[in-house]
Amino acid sequence: MAIDMRQFQATFFAESREGLDAMESGLLSLEAAGNDLDTVNTIFRAAHSIKGGAATFGFKAITNTTHLLETLLDQVRGGKRSVDGELSDALLASVDILRELLSSAEAGNPDDTGRSEPLNARLSELLNGAPAAAPAVLVQSASAPAPQAVDSPATTHWQVDFAPHENMFITGNDPLRILRELARLGEMEVNCDTAKLPTLTDLDPHTAYLSWTLELPASIKRAHIADAFSWVEDECDLRIEGVGQHAGGAAVASQPVVPETVAASAPPVAPPPVIATPPPGATPATTTTAAGADSKTNVTPMAASKAAEPADSSIRVNISKVDALINLVGELVITQAMLKQQSSALDPSLHEKLLNGLTQLDRNTRDLQEAVMSVRMLPVEFVFSRFPRMVRDLASRLGKRVNLRTSGEGTELDKGVIERIVDPLVHLVRNSVDHGLETPDLREASGKNPVGTVTLSASHQGGHIVIEIIDDGRGLNREKILAKAVERGLPVSEQMPDGEVWKLIFHPGLSTADQVTDVSGRGVGMDVVRQNIAALGGDIDIESVLGQGTRVTIRLPLTLAILDGMTVSVGNEIFVLPLGYVVESLQPGPGDIKRVTGSNRVLKVRSEYVPIHDMGELFNVPRGPDTVRLGTVVVVENGGRKLAMEVDELVGQQQVVVKSIESNYKRINGIAGATILGDGRVALIVDIVSIIRAQQVAA
């Protein structure tokens, strides 16, 4: 039976991209914190795994590039080369090219060598030329001390027990290559154990069955023997020990120079994480140095807290399966709500057990819903991890020195929100580096640290996630913004509060940049940023102090699949107002509603006048003569702008499962989706953001 390689290739592509993320994060860590041996080994293993997989599938372009990359990293690992600016740029460029090559291979063009040839020439030049920097001493992590035993004069030879794991071939490694490498070190005695070798009919050519016991002379350094196994240390059971001589002449084993069995005794070597983060104990910020500045990497001991932790057990599941599961749970929630509503008519004294069972079902359904929803939740680190590299490269182009700090990377957010927040955050961070931070000489002239700081943070506040982008740059210039607004014909006044002035930069085409660059400055983007965030049900706010910096705060819902809503009736229809936008509900008194121009009306709420709309007129809902109208108004707010919605009656408050209308019917202005209520009726979910925006345009 033919084997379908596509699923294996899909796994390779996914794992390779994770490996490249780990490599990029590790390279930035080396550049900022020094040549740490654990970090270098992590980068090396990621490159080696990609090379092995690419070779297995015959992806020559990827194999050739990773081979050169691996050789350079081996020089770094051996202390023959330091990671300086030139080498760091080349290695990071390799990560970029490998991402492109993976995409080409995924699209069916695995031999796209044209992309990689210039880079390969650059890597070869580094390999063939003089070392890029003075040899560096790699610092062993305190949590993984080097073996204490040294080559003892009493040691007569080394004994190596080497048992590859069954899947070693699949990872692209060959045990015989390791044996040949050891043979180059000196005379070696080899004993092969074939006990696990099956019959010919049961033999799988992709499985490693053999193991070996090797003896090498004591004149060979232990470190040289261990180096031969460095690529496969997590893919085999390995024991290396020196064998000595008693006074009576009997051969005995000295203290093992590595733990009894690497795979059993040492903390397991975790595979590259989906997103690599700076290790605990390391500096939490990534420092980006501009071109021309001294970017030599210092050798810095890592903190002892950087202990290797066992990898979390996990499986890969297609997101479509998760979404299908969430939809089924949503249907279960709706069914449970129907049962709850029907049971409200039952006599508790006659149906006590049934009602108790329904109450327990309600609790279990809620727990199941929360557990399933958590599967779609991802740490915001998935977004934050792309910024160290971006800030580094951007600062270099602009001649600035930037320190990027991140916090709250473990804060979780719905996958759908994470995918759609990337572009707005990229734009805001680029703005902070390009417009917000000054050049080093200007910062020094104003008494600041020449290295500017951009801070990215995330936290949970209530049912929302709050993301902040903070810089300690020049801040927003109020007078310049007002002048630009006047040029564009926007209604402004000198008495406007700062908060209103800052919001002017969200108008299309308004930019305070002194010059247009290929980075920013065209006045295009901030309006799109606000629209994208509003489309997610979020809002954005700006605070700034001239000469001190700017803080941009984004508030987002945790998930787009479920929301807390206020249900209201209009005619015979039920609508859901997302609770996050609701400010208050009230019944206006006589004279509180005034007509201003034409059919436009405003509602006086204390000392503030708020535009008011009748939801029946807004959505063309007919009202019969028997419709009860209590004159209730719900005040909603988004982006600092309020709107009063006139409804017939408040029904209640409940959590609803959001169903898409656009994917099943068509887009309806003012409607964000639909849900099914406990009585089986369909209720429309109001799109508060678009209604307020339409009101703003009409005004």
Residue pairs with C-beta under 8 A, 6 or more apart in sequence:
5 57
8 57
9 57
9 106
11 316
12 53
12 54
12 56
12 57
13 102
13 105
13 106
14 316
15 49
15 53
15 271
16 49
16 50
16 53
16 54
16 98
16 102
17 99
17 102
18 271
18 272
18 273
18 274
19 46
19 47
19 49
19 50
19 272
20 46
20 50
20 95
20 98
20 99
20 102
21 272
21 273
21 274
21 275
21 276
21 385
22 42
22 43
22 46
22 272
22 273
22 276
23 43
23 46
23 47
23 91
23 95
23 272
23 276
24 92
24 95
24 276
24 389
25 275
25 276
25 277
25 278
25 385
25 388
26 39
26 40
26 42
26 43
26 46
26 276
27 43
27 83
27 88
27 91
27 92
27 95
28 92
28 286
28 388
28 389
28 392
29 36
29 39
29 276
29 278
29 279
29 282
29 286
30 36
30 39
30 40
30 43
30 83
30 88
30 297
31 83
31 88
31 295
31 297
31 392
32 283
32 285
32 286
32 287
33 278
33 282
33 283
33 300
33 302
34 139
34 297
34 298
34 299
34 300
34 301
35 76
35 82
35 83
35 136
35 137
35 138
35 139
35 297
35 299
36 138
36 139
36 141
36 300
36 302
37 77
37 138
37 139
37 140
37 141
38 140
38 141
38 144
38 279
38 302
38 306
38 308
39 279
39 302
40 73
40 76
40 77
40 138
41 77
41 230
42 272
42 276
43 73
44 70
44 73
44 74
44 77
44 230
45 231
45 234
45 269
45 272
46 272
47 66
47 69
47 70
47 73
48 66
48 70
48 172
48 231
49 171
49 172
49 272
50 62
50 66
50 98
51 62
51 63
51 66
51 67
51 70
51 172
52 171
52 172
52 173
53 171
53 172
54 60
54 62
54 63
54 66
54 105
54 172
55 63
55 172
56 170
56 172
57 105
57 110
58 110
59 101
59 105
59 110
59 111
60 110
60 111
60 113
61 101
61 104
61 105
61 110
61 111
61 112
61 113
61 115
61 116
62 98
62 101
62 102
62 105
62 110
64 113
64 116
64 120
65 94
65 97
65 98
65 101
65 116
65 119
65 120
65 123
66 98
68 94
68 120
68 123
68 124
68 127
69 91
69 94
69 98
69 123
71 127
72 81
72 87
72 90
72 91
72 123
72 126
72 127
73 91
75 81
75 127
75 131
76 82
76 83
76 87
76 136
76 138
77 138
77 230
78 227
79 135
79 136
79 137
79 138
80 131
80 135
81 87
81 131
81 132
81 133
81 135
81 136
82 132
82 133
82 134
82 135
82 136
82 296
82 297
83 91
83 133
83 136
83 297
84 132
84 133
84 295
84 296
84 297
85 289
85 295
85 296
86 126
86 132
87 126
87 132
87 133
88 295
88 297
90 119
90 122
90 123
90 126
92 389
93 119
93 122
94 119
94 123
97 115
97 116
97 119
100 115
101 112
101 115
101 116
104 110
104 112
104 115
105 112
126 132
133 296
136 297
136 299
137 299
138 299
139 299
139 300
139 301
139 302
140 146
141 302
141 306
142 301
142 302
142 303
142 304
142 306
143 304
143 305
143 306
143 307
143 308
144 308
147 222
147 257
147 258
149 222
149 242
149 254
149 255
149 256
149 257
151 218
151 221
151 222
151 242
152 242
152 244
152 254
154 244
154 245
154 254
155 218
155 242
155 243
155 244
155 254
156 218
156 243
156 244
156 245
156 251
157 215
157 216
157 217
157 218
157 242
157 243
158 214
158 215
158 216
158 217
158 218
158 220
158 222
158 225
158 240
158 241
158 242
158 243
159 213
159 214
159 215
159 239
159 240
159 241
159 242
159 243
159 253
160 182
160 212
160 213
160 214
160 215
160 216
160 225
160 238
160 239
160 240
161 211
161 212
161 213
161 214
161 237
161 238
161 239
162 175
162 178
162 211
162 212
162 213
162 214
162 229
162 236
162 237
162 238
163 193
163 211
163 212
163 236
163 237
163 238
164 173
164 175
164 208
164 210
164 211
164 232
164 235
164 236
165 208
165 235
165 236
165 237
165 263
166 207
166 208
166 209
167 207
167 208
167 235
168 174
168 175
168 208
168 232
168 235
168 236
169 205
169 206
169 207
169 208
170 206
171 235
173 231
173 232
173 235
175 208
175 210
175 212
175 232
178 228
178 229
178 231
178 232
179 188
179 190
179 212
179 214
181 228
182 188
182 214
182 216
182 225
182 228
185 216
185 220
185 224
185 225
185 228
186 216
186 217
186 219
186 220
187 216
187 217
188 214
188 215
188 216
189 214
189 215
189 216
190 212
190 213
190 214
191 212
191 213
191 214
192 210
192 211
192 212
193 210
193 211
193 212
193 213
194 209
194 210
196 209
196 210
196 211
197 203
197 209
197 210
198 209
203 209
215 243
216 225
218 242
222 240
222 242
222 257
225 240
226 240
226 258
229 236
229 238
233 262
233 269
234 263
234 268
234 269
236 262
236 263
237 261
237 262
237 263
237 264
238 258
238 261
238 262
238 263
239 256
239 258
239 260
239 261
239 262
240 256
240 257
240 258
241 253
241 254
241 255
241 256
241 257
241 258
242 253
242 254
242 255
242 256
242 257
243 251
243 252
243 253
243 254
244 251
244 252
244 253
244 254
245 251
245 252
246 252
259 265
259 266
267 307
267 308
267 309
267 310
268 308
268 310
268 311
269 308
270 308
270 309
270 310
270 311
271 311
274 382
275 379
275 381
275 382
275 385
276 385
277 381
277 385
277 409
278 284
278 286
279 302
279 303
279 306
280 303
280 305
280 306
281 302
281 303
281 304
281 305
281 306
282 302
282 303
282 306
284 405
284 406
284 407
285 403
285 404
285 405
285 406
285 453
286 388
286 391
286 392
286 403
286 404
286 405
286 406
287 401
287 402
287 403
287 404
287 451
288 388
288 391
288 392
288 394
288 395
288 396
288 401
288 402
288 403
288 404
289 295
289 392
289 395
289 396
289 401
290 395
290 396
290 398
290 399
290 400
290 401
290 402
290 440
291 396
291 397
291 399
292 399
293 401
293 440
319 415
322 375
322 376
323 376
325 372
325 375
326 372
326 373
326 375
326 376
326 561
329 368
329 369
329 372
330 369
330 561
330 562
330 657
330 659
332 365
332 368
332 369
333 365
333 369
333 657
334 657
334 676
334 678
336 361
336 362
336 365
337 654
337 677
337 678
338 678
338 679
338 680
339 358
339 361
340 358
340 362
340 678
341 678
341 679
343 351
343 354
343 355
343 358
346 354
346 355
348 355
369 562
373 414
373 559
373 561
373 562
374 412
376 414
376 415
376 416
376 559
376 561
377 412
377 413
377 414
377 415
377 558
377 559
378 412
378 413
378 414
378 415
378 418
379 409
379 410
379 411
379 412
379 413
380 408
380 409
380 410
380 411
380 412
380 413
380 418
380 458
380 465
380 467
381 409
381 410
382 418
383 418
383 421
383 422
383 425
384 406
384 409
384 456
384 458
385 409
386 422
386 426
387 404
387 406
387 425
387 429
387 456
388 404
390 426
390 429
390 430
391 402
391 404
391 429
391 433
391 454
392 402
394 402
394 430
394 433
394 434
394 519
395 401
395 402
395 433
397 519
398 433
398 434
398 439
398 519
399 439
399 440
400 433
400 437
400 438
400 439
400 440
400 452
401 440
401 450
401 451
401 452
402 433
402 437
402 451
402 452
402 453
402 454
403 451
403 452
403 453
403 454
404 453
404 454
404 455
404 456
405 453
405 454
405 455
405 456
406 455
406 456
406 457
407 455
407 456
407 457
407 458
408 457
408 458
408 459
409 458
411 458
411 459
411 460
411 465
412 558
413 421
413 458
413 465
413 556
413 558
414 557
414 558
414 559
414 560
414 561
416 559
416 560
416 561
417 465
417 536
417 556
417 557
417 558
417 559
417 560
420 532
420 535
420 536
421 467
421 532
421 533
421 536
421 554
421 556
423 532
424 528
424 529
424 532
424 533
424 554
425 456
425 467
425 469
427 520
427 525
427 526
427 528
427 529
428 469
428 529
428 552
429 454
429 456
429 469
430 519
430 520
431 520
431 525
431 526
432 454
432 469
432 471
432 473
432 550
433 452
433 454
433 471
434 513
434 517
434 519
434 520
434 521
435 473
435 512
435 513
435 520
435 521
436 452
436 454
436 471
436 473
436 474
436 475
436 549
436 550
437 443
437 452
437 454
437 471
437 472
437 473
437 474
438 446
438 448
438 452
438 473
438 474
440 450
440 451
441 450
443 449
443 450
443 452
444 450
446 547
448 472
452 471
452 472
452 473
453 471
453 472
454 469
454 470
454 471
455 468
455 469
455 470
455 471
456 467
456 468
456 469
457 467
457 468
457 470
458 465
458 466
458 467
458 468
459 465
459 466
460 466
460 558
461 555
463 557
463 558
463 564
463 580
464 538
464 555
464 556
464 557
464 558
464 580
465 555
465 556
465 557
465 558
466 553
466 554
466 555
466 556
467 553
467 554
467 556
468 551
468 552
468 553
468 554
469 551
469 552
469 554
470 549
470 550
470 551
470 552
471 549
471 550
472 548
472 549
473 549
473 550
474 546
474 547
474 549
475 544
475 545
475 546
475 547
475 548
475 549
475 550
476 501
476 502
476 505
476 512
476 542
476 544
476 546
476 550
477 512
477 546
478 498
478 501
478 546
480 512
481 501
481 502
481 504
481 505
481 510
481 512
482 492
482 494
482 496
482 501
482 504
484 504
484 510
484 511
484 512
485 492
485 504
485 507
485 510
486 492
488 507
488 509
488 510
490 504
490 507
490 510
492 501
492 504
498 544
499 541
499 542
499 543
499 640
500 640
502 542
502 543
502 544
503 542
503 639
503 640
504 510
505 511
505 512
505 526
505 542
506 526
506 527
506 529
506 530
506 540
507 527
508 523
508 524
508 527
509 523
509 524
510 523
510 526
511 520
511 521
511 522
511 523
513 520
513 521
513 523
515 521
516 522
529 540
530 540
530 639
533 539
533 540
533 554
533 556
534 638
534 639
534 689
534 693
535 689
536 556
536 557
536 560
537 556
537 557
537 560
537 563
537 578
537 580
537 689
538 554
538 555
538 556
538 557
539 554
539 555
539 638
539 639
540 552
540 553
540 554
540 555
540 639
541 552
541 553
541 555
541 640
542 550
542 551
542 552
542 553
543 550
543 551
543 553
544 550
544 551
557 563
557 580
560 658
561 657
561 658
562 655
562 656
562 657
562 658
563 576
563 578
563 579
563 580
563 655
563 656
563 658
563 685
564 578
564 579
564 580
564 653
564 654
564 655
564 656
565 576
565 577
565 578
565 579
565 653
565 654
565 655
565 656
565 675
565 685
566 576
566 577
566 579
566 582
566 585
566 634
566 650
566 652
566 653
567 574
567 575
567 576
567 577
567 650
567 651
567 652
567 653
567 654
567 677
567 683
568 574
568 575
568 576
568 577
568 615
568 632
568 634
568 645
568 647
568 648
568 649
568 650
568 651
569 575
569 647
569 648
569 649
569 651
570 615
570 616
570 619
570 621
570 623
570 647
570 648
571 616
571 621
571 622
571 623
571 624
571 627
571 648
572 621
572 624
572 627
573 619
573 621
573 683
573 684
574 651
574 677
574 681
574 683
574 684
575 615
575 619
575 647
575 683
575 684
575 685
575 686
576 656
576 675
576 683
576 684
576 685
576 686
577 634
577 636
577 645
577 686
577 688
578 672
578 685
578 686
578 688
579 653
581 636
581 637
581 638
581 688
581 689
582 634
582 635
582 636
583 635
583 636
583 637
583 642
584 605
584 634
584 635
585 632
585 633
585 634
585 635
585 650
586 605
586 632
586 633
586 635
587 630
587 631
587 632
587 633
588 603
588 604
588 631
588 633
591 604
592 603
592 604
592 605
593 601
593 602
593 603
593 604
593 612
594 601
594 602
594 604
594 609
595 601
596 602
600 611
601 611
601 612
602 609
602 610
602 611
602 612
603 609
603 610
603 611
603 612
603 633
603 635
603 644
604 610
605 635
605 642
605 644
608 642
610 635
610 642
610 643
610 644
611 642
611 643
611 644
611 695
611 699
612 633
612 643
612 644
612 645
612 646
613 643
613 644
613 645
613 646
613 691
613 695
614 646
615 621
615 645
615 646
615 647
615 686
616 622
616 623
616 646
616 648
618 645
618 670
618 691
619 670
619 671
619 684
623 629
623 648
627 648
628 648
628 649
629 648
629 649
630 648
630 649
631 646
632 646
632 647
632 648
632 649
632 650
633 644
633 645
633 646
633 647
634 644
634 645
634 647
634 650
635 642
635 643
635 644
635 645
636 642
636 643
636 644
636 645
636 688
636 692
637 643
637 692
638 688
638 689
638 692
639 692
641 692
641 695
641 696
643 688
643 691
643 692
643 695
645 686
656 675
656 677
656 683
656 685
657 675
657 676
658 672
658 673
658 674
658 675
658 685
659 673
659 674
659 675
659 676
660 673
661 667
661 668
661 671
661 673
661 674
661 684
662 668
669 687
669 690
669 694
670 686
670 687
670 690
670 691
670 694
671 684
671 685
671 686
671 687
672 685
672 686
672 687
672 690
673 684
673 685
674 682
674 683
674 684
674 685
675 682
675 683
675 685
676 682
676 683
677 683
